[in-house]
């Protein structure tokens, strides 16, 4: 039991620290996941959506601190109880995602490691079992530090996490795990290789036979196994095996229904101002854009805005901030994936991302 507890202690502690640090590197991305869970179509808790970022930062720092506390053997009874509460919450969310197919990526390890809902649920069940082992074998958890030194170590951990969170929220993630990281050629990242695995669907058809609705398979229909007098009712298509999905599959630059993606991805020098929702954009970020736009255009850059906001909102903000560049439409989720700041700047050279910056670092962009 002693060795089982020790192994469990290391596994749980390290996993909580890694999971927390990866999400702490990108708390805005984790907050987007929480917004999905809080939405009316999932948990129906829309009142929590405005607080998603605060909750995200608290949860990820809590994860790291608990992981460190467990490895140090600090107050094992309290630490184990808090770990149990946290993992029960995670297990509920991942089960809900998997069973109801609501949130297809729980964001457990951010964009660094993508897990399917059932994989995430399995991972949480394993952690739950290990934490129960820790509770049952609590007497075998030994503290490596005195109470004072242990408390100081946790305070230091908390302080470092708080600093990291502050930094990434005011700049960008320290490590970019997303598909739109610097060096990525968007056009190439959207390509599907020859012979790539395709989606596999199962089709079923419902016919009324002698007044009774009966389900037939695709093969039944193709092999004419349906009675001649059967009356068609409906059909259904169910995805049973996912095919290859390119790293970037939802990027589009649209202007009044016209797809201009290829035009801008083939241009020599383009700057994208990303603002997924202009109404939520930081005023200080929008204010610095005009001066930068003039500098960029003077050096031969084509400058465009990209947003999911409607035409009326765009017109209002263009007038308010005197923007002299056009805005193009792109899906809001895609824009959130490209950049975490709202607004932010992406520099393209023939479709390759050569630089990305938070609006606080706009002066660091080399044109």
C-alpha positions in Angstrom: 0.0 0.0 0.0 2.9 2.3 0.8 4.3 2.1 -2.6 1.0 2.3 -4.4 0.2 5.5 -2.5 3.6 6.9 -3.4 3.2 6.2 -7.1 -0.3 7.6 -7.0 1.0 10.7 -5.2 3.6 11.4 -8.0 1.2 10.6 -10.9 -1.7 12.8 -9.6 0.6 15.7 -8.4 2.6 15.8 -11.7 -0.5 15.6 -13.9 -2.3 18.4 -12.0 0.8 20.6 -12.3 1.2 19.9 -16.0 -2.5 20.3 -16.7 -2.7 23.5 -14.7 0.5 25.1 -16.2 -0.6 24.3 -19.8 -4.0 26.0 -19.2 -2.3 28.9 -17.3 -0.2 29.5 -20.4 -3.5 30.3 -22.2 -6.3 31.1 -19.6 -8.3 32.9 -22.2 -8.5 29.8 -24.3 -9.7 27.8 -21.2 -12.3 30.5 -20.4 -13.7 30.0 -23.9 -14.3 26.4 -23.0 -16.0 27.3 -19.8 -18.2 29.7 -21.8 -19.2 26.7 -23.9 -20.1 24.7 -20.7 -22.0 27.7 -19.2 -24.0 28.3 -22.5 -27.8 27.7 -22.6 -27.4 24.7 -24.9 -25.1 22.9 -22.4 -25.4 23.5 -18.7 -27.7 26.5 -19.1 -25.8 28.7 -16.7 -25.4 31.9 -18.8 -25.1 34.1 -15.7 -21.6 32.6 -15.2 -20.3 33.5 -18.7 -19.2 37.0 -17.8 -17.0 35.5 -15.0 -15.6 32.7 -17.2 -12.1 34.2 -17.3 -11.9 34.8 -13.6 -13.1 31.3 -12.9 -10.6 29.9 -15.5 -7.6 31.7 -13.8 -8.7 30.6 -10.3 -9.1 26.9 -11.4 -5.8 26.6 -13.2 -3.8 28.2 -10.4 -5.7 26.0 -7.9 -4.7 22.9 -10.0 -1.0 23.8 -9.9 -1.0 24.7 -6.2 -2.8 21.5 -5.2 -0.4 19.5 -7.4 2.6 21.0 -5.6 1.0 20.6 -2.2 0.5 16.9 -2.9 4.1 16.3 -4.1 5.3 18.1 -1.0 3.0 16.1 1.3 1.6 19.4 2.7 -1.5 18.9 4.8 -2.4 15.6 3.0 -5.9 15.3 4.5 -7.0 18.8 3.2 -5.1 18.5 0.0 -6.7 15.1 -0.8 -10.2 16.4 -0.1 -9.7 19.4 -2.3 -8.3 17.2 -5.1 -11.3 14.9 -4.8 -13.8 17.8 -5.1 -11.9 19.2 -8.1 -11.7 15.8 -9.9 -15.4 15.1 -9.2 -16.2 18.4 -10.9 -13.9 17.6 -13.9 -15.3 14.1 -14.2 -18.9 15.4 -14.3 -18.0 17.8 -17.0 -16.1 15.3 -19.2 -18.9 12.7 -18.8 -21.5 15.3 -19.7 -19.4 16.2 -22.8 -18.9 12.6 -23.8 -22.4 11.3 -23.2 -24.4 14.2 -24.6 -21.7 15.2 -27.2 -22.0 18.8 -26.2 -18.4 20.1 -25.8 -16.2 18.0 -28.1 -12.9 19.2 -26.5 -12.9 19.8 -22.8 -9.6 21.7 -22.9 -8.1 19.6 -20.2 -4.6 20.1 -21.6 -5.4 23.3 -23.6 -4.3 23.1 -27.3 -1.2 21.1 -26.4 -2.9 17.8 -26.3 -6.3 17.2 -27.8 -8.4 14.5 -26.2 -11.8 13.2 -27.2 -14.6 13.5 -24.6 -14.4 9.8 -23.8 -10.6 9.9 -23.5 -11.0 12.9 -21.1 -13.6 11.1 -19.1 -11.4 7.9 -18.9 -8.4 10.1 -17.8 -10.5 11.6 -15.0 -11.8 8.2 -13.8 -8.2 7.0 -13.5 -7.3 10.1 -11.5 -10.4 9.7 -9.4 -9.3 6.2 -8.5 -5.8 7.3 -7.7 -7.1 10.1 -5.5 -9.3 7.7 -3.6 -6.2 5.5 -3.0 -4.5 8.6 -1.6 -7.3 9.2 0.8 -7.4 5.6 1.9 -3.6 5.5 2.3 -3.2 9.0 3.7 -1.0 7.8 6.5 1.7 6.9 4.0 2.0 10.4 2.7 5.0 12.0 4.3 5.7 15.8 4.4 9.1 16.8 2.9 9.0 20.3 4.6 8.0 21.8 7.9 4.5 23.4 8.0 6.0 26.9 7.7 8.3 26.0 4.8 5.5 24.1 3.1 3.2 27.1 3.4 5.9 29.4 2.0 6.5 27.0 -0.9 2.8 27.1 -1.8 2.7 30.9 -1.5 5.7 31.1 -3.8 3.9 28.7 -6.3 0.8 30.9 -6.1 2.8 34.1 -6.6 4.6 32.7 -9.7 1.3 31.4 -11.2 -0.3 34.8 -10.6 2.6 36.5 -12.4 2.4 34.1 -15.3 -1.4 34.6 -15.5 -0.9 38.4 -15.5 1.8 38.3 -18.2 -0.1 36.1 -20.7 -3.3 38.1 -20.2 -1.5 41.3 -21.0 0.5 39.9 -23.8 0.0 36.4 -25.5 0.6 32.8 -24.4 4.3 32.1 -23.7 4.1 28.9 -25.8 1.7 28.9 -28.8 0.2 25.4 -29.2 -2.4 26.5 -31.7 -2.6 25.8 -35.4 -2.0 29.5 -36.1 1.4 29.8 -34.5 4.2 31.9 -36.0 5.7 30.1 -39.0 2.5 28.4 -40.1 1.5 28.8 -43.8 -2.3 29.0 -43.5 -2.9 27.7 -47.1 -0.8 24.6 -46.6 -2.3 23.9 -43.2 -5.7 23.8 -44.8 -4.7 21.1 -47.4 -5.9 17.6 -47.2 -3.2 15.0 -48.2 -4.0 12.5 -51.0 -5.4 9.3 -49.6 -6.3 10.9 -46.3 -8.9 9.1 -44.2 -12.4 10.3 -44.9 -15.4 10.5 -42.6 -17.5 7.3 -42.4 -21.2 7.7 -42.1 -24.0 5.2 -41.3 -27.2 6.0 -43.2 -30.6 4.7 -42.1 -34.0 5.1 -43.8 -37.4 5.0 -42.2 -40.3 3.7 -44.3 -43.9 3.0 -43.4 -44.7 -0.6 -44.1 -48.2 -1.7 -43.5 -48.8 1.3 -41.4 -45.7 0.6 -39.2 -42.6 2.8 -39.3 -39.6 0.5 -40.1 -35.9 1.3 -40.2 -33.8 0.1 -43.1 -30.0 0.3 -43.7 -28.3 1.8 -46.6 -27.6 -1.7 -48.0 -31.2 -2.6 -47.7 -32.1 0.4 -49.9 -29.4 -0.3 -52.4 -30.3 -4.0 -52.7 -34.0 -3.2 -53.1 -35.1 -5.0 -49.9 -37.8 -2.4 -49.2 -41.4 -3.5 -50.1 -42.7 -1.9 -53.2 -45.7 -0.3 -51.4 -43.5 1.1 -48.5 -43.9 4.9 -48.0 -40.7 6.9 -47.3 -40.8 8.8 -44.0 -37.3 10.1 -43.3 -33.6 9.4 -43.4 -30.7 9.9 -41.0 -26.9 10.1 -41.3 -24.7 9.3 -38.3 -20.9 9.8 -38.2 -19.4 6.6 -36.9 -15.7 7.3 -37.8 -14.0 10.7 -38.1 -11.7 11.2 -41.0 -8.7 13.4 -41.4 -9.2 17.1 -40.3 -6.5 19.5 -41.4 -5.0 21.7 -38.7 -6.7 24.7 -40.2 -10.1 24.0 -41.7 -12.4 27.0 -40.9 -10.4 30.0 -42.0 -12.1 32.4 -44.4 -11.9 36.1 -45.4 -15.4 37.0 -46.6 -16.7 40.4 -47.8 -20.4 40.5 -48.5 -20.6 36.9 -49.4 -17.5 36.9 -51.6 -14.6 34.6 -50.5 -11.4 36.6 -50.8 -9.2 34.2 -48.8 -7.0 33.1 -51.7 -6.4 36.8 -52.7 -5.1 37.8 -49.3 -3.1 34.6 -48.6 -1.2 35.1 -51.9 -0.5 38.8 -51.2 3.1 39.7 -50.4 2.5 41.7 -47.2 -0.8 41.7 -45.2 -1.7 42.8 -41.7 -4.8 41.4 -40.1 -6.4 43.2 -37.2 -8.3 40.4 -35.3 -11.3 41.5 -33.3 -13.7 38.6 -32.9 -16.3 40.9 -31.3 -15.9 44.6 -31.7 -18.3 45.3 -28.8 -15.9 43.3 -26.5 -12.7 44.8 -27.9 -10.5 46.8 -25.5 -10.9 50.6 -26.3 -7.2 51.1 -25.6 -6.4 48.4 -28.2 -8.6 50.0 -30.9 -7.1 53.4 -30.2 -3.6 52.5 -31.2 -4.6 50.9 -34.5 -4.8 54.0 -36.7 -1.3 55.3 -36.2 0.1 51.7 -36.8 -2.1 51.4 -39.9 -0.4 54.5 -41.5 3.0 53.1 -40.7 2.2 49.7 -42.2 0.6 51.1 -45.4 3.6 53.4 -45.9 5.7 50.2 -46.0 3.5 48.5 -48.6 1.3 46.4 -46.3 -2.3 45.7 -47.1 -4.2 46.3 -43.8 -7.6 44.7 -43.2 -9.8 44.0 -40.1 -11.3 40.6 -39.4 -14.3 40.2 -37.2 -17.5 38.3 -36.6 -19.4 41.5 -35.8 -22.3 42.6 -38.1 -22.1 45.4 -40.6 -23.9 47.9 -38.4 -21.4 47.4 -35.5 -18.5 47.7 -38.0 -19.9 51.0 -39.3 -20.3 52.3 -35.7 -16.7 51.4 -34.7 -15.2 52.7 -38.0 -16.8 56.1 -37.4 -15.9 56.2 -33.7 -12.2 55.3 -34.2 -11.8 56.7 -37.7 -10.6 53.5 -39.1 -9.5 53.8 -42.8 -9.3 50.1 -43.5 -12.0 47.6 -44.4 -13.4 44.8 -42.2 -13.9 41.3 -43.4 -16.0 38.5 -41.9 -14.6 35.4 -40.3 -16.2 33.0 -37.9 -15.9 34.2 -34.3 -14.6 30.8 -33.0 -11.9 30.8 -35.7 -10.8 34.3 -34.7 -10.6 33.4 -31.0 -8.4 30.5 -32.1 -6.1 32.7 -34.1 -5.5 35.2 -31.4 -6.4 35.5 -27.7 -6.2 39.3 -27.4 -9.2 41.4 -28.6 -7.9 43.2 -30.7 -4.6 41.8 -31.8 -2.3 41.9 -34.8 -1.2 39.2 -37.2 1.4 39.8 -39.9 1.3 37.6 -43.1 3.7 37.2 -45.9 2.3 35.1 -48.7 0.0 33.4 -46.3 2.6 32.6 -43.8 2.3 34.0 -40.3 5.5 35.9 -39.6 4.4 37.7 -36.4 1.6 37.9 -33.9 1.2 40.5 -31.2 -1.1 41.6 -28.4 -2.3 45.2 -28.8 -0.1 46.0 -25.8 3.0 45.0 -27.9 2.1 46.7 -31.1 5.2 48.8 -31.0 7.3 45.6 -31.1 6.1 44.6 -34.6 8.9 44.9 -37.1 7.5 46.1 -40.4 
